Structures are given as structure tokens and as C-alpha cells.
Amino acid sequence: MDIQQNLKEVLADIPQQVRLVAVSKFHPKEAIEAAYTAGQRIFGESKVQELEEKYASLPKDIEWHFIGHLQTNKVKYIAPYIAMIHAVDTYKLLAEIDRQAAKAGRTISCLLEIHIAQEESKYGFSLQECRDMLDEGSWKGLKNIRICGLMGMATYTDDTDQIRNEFKTLHDFFLELKQKHFQDTDSFKEISMGMSHDYQLAIEEGSTLVRIGSKIFGERNY
Ligand SMILES: *Cc1c(COP(=O)(O)O)cnc(C)c1O
């Protein structure tokens, strides 16, 4: 597995304005070091314990993104250093991130996870739940979080029309919320969508952050 070559190929495939989150979950720190040496600085992890160990032993200029489902009782561990939390799917979690960020003297960038796939099992707000949460307005009092945009995962399928439609749904919803709640908020600009098997489609549909793991680091051993 030539991680540096894979990284180079993926980067060559991504336009300048799209940022790459190299998803290193389940891969050892040596794999991250290889990508780091090749210049990659943004890494994505989905388990708090694993991230904690990697954070402690790897260079401090790495920008860590938490991309997995985050339990409220674990926010406190990563609040001192996490750069972005991609999968905020309840107001309760958002409020806890705010509380822990305040304790750490920080403002944490968050994305709201929207359920766009047909699969039942995926987390995320429905469009209506997200509208209701934002309309209700309490989030405006949270001063230590920054809502930077949306995140979504398409259905795992070979049907590219379906994947494309789901990404379109997320992009359209981003525009709706931008217009309604974030018109004067420059930092509301991110659409995190696209993984190893569907990032090209995601980019065509307006992704600004792609989360790519296996295409760079190889298959994961769970
Ligand atoms: C694991 C994971 C990825 C990366 O998946 P690959 O198919 O390996 O690119 C992206 N996003 C999330 C939320 C993940 O959990």
C-alpha cells in the first residue's frame, strides 16, 4: 500500500477549492505519518479513544476532524483540540460542544449532519428536524460553537443517479439555510460530502470537504 502515491492521486483528482479530510480511522499512526510527510494536514477520525491516542503521539499541527457519531459524554475529551466536528445530529450535542468549548477557551467549528440516504441506520437530522431546530433559535445563544455548514452520507449503492440526487438534496438544503439563517455568516460555507467511492459525484454536486479513507490508506481491519 503506497499511501503517498494514493494521496497524490486523490489530490490530483480534487479541485483547489475542495479540501481533503484523510480518514485515518482504524489505521496505525505510521500510516498518518506517511501522509503527513507528503504534506497532508487534515485527518478524520471516528472514535474518541483512538483519536486521543493519535493526538497524543502525532505532530501538533495536524488539524483533527471528528467525523463519526459523537456521544455527548465524550465531547469533553476532544474539545481542547478538535478542529471540526462533522456529525452534529442533535441540539443537545451542539449545546454540549458549546459548553466544553467554553471550558477549553475555544470556539469549535461544527457541521450539522443531515440524513440524506435511504438507509434507515444512518444518523442525522431530517431536513424538517434541522429546519425546526434552527427556527427555534436557541443555537444563537451558543457562543463557543460555529455552525460552518452541513455534512451528509449518500446511500451505499451503485446507482449513481440516486447518489447524485442525495448530494443535490444536501446542496439545495445548504442554500436554503444559507439564505434563511446564515446570509451574513461567512463561515457557513462547508458541504462535507463524498467518500472513496462517491467523491467525484459529490464534487460535481458542490462538495467543499471530501472525507476519503480507503482510497488513501487501504482497507480497514475492524
Ligand atoms: C469511514 C468514513 C469515511 C471514509 O470512508 P472511505 O469509504 O474509506 O473513504 C467518510 N466519512 C465517514 C463519516 C466515515 O465514517
The ligand as an SDF file (V2000), in Angstrom:
LIG
                    3D

 15 15  0  0  0  0  0  0  0  0999 V2000
  -15.1230    5.9360    7.3770 C   0  0  0  0  0  0  0  0  0  0  0  0
  -15.7910    7.1750    6.9270 C   0  0  0  0  0  0  0  0  0  0  0  0
  -15.4020    7.8210    5.7380 C   0  0  0  0  0  0  0  0  0  0  0  0
  -14.3380    7.2890    4.7840 C   0  0  0  0  0  0  0  0  0  0  0  0
  -14.8180    6.1710    4.0840 O   0  0  0  0  0  0  0  0  0  0  0  0
  -13.9990    5.5430    2.8610 P   0  0  0  0  0  0  0  0  0  0  0  0
  -15.0390    4.7810    2.1210 O   0  0  0  0  0  0  0  0  0  0  0  0
  -12.9560    4.6700    3.4480 O   0  0  0  0  0  0  0  0  0  0  0  0
  -13.4320    6.6430    2.0630 O   0  0  0  0  0  0  0  0  0  0  0  0
  -16.0260    9.0120    5.4210 C   0  0  0  0  0  0  0  0  0  0  0  0
  -16.9850    9.5450    6.1990 N   0  0  0  0  0  0  0  0  0  0  0  0
  -17.3860    8.9530    7.3340 C   0  0  0  0  0  0  0  0  0  0  0  0
  -18.4400    9.5960    8.1430 C   0  0  0  0  0  0  0  0  0  0  0  0
  -16.8140    7.7500    7.7290 C   0  0  0  0  0  0  0  0  0  0  0  0
  -17.2400    7.1780    8.8650 O   0  0  0  0  0  0  0  0  0  0  0  0
  1  2  1  0
  2  3  1  0
  2 14  2  0
  3  4  1  0
  3 10  2  0
  4  5  1  0
  5  6  1  0
  6  7  2  0
  6  8  1  0
  6  9  1  0
 10 11  1  0
 11 12  2  0
 12 13  1  0
 12 14  1  0
 14 15  1  0
M  END
$$$$
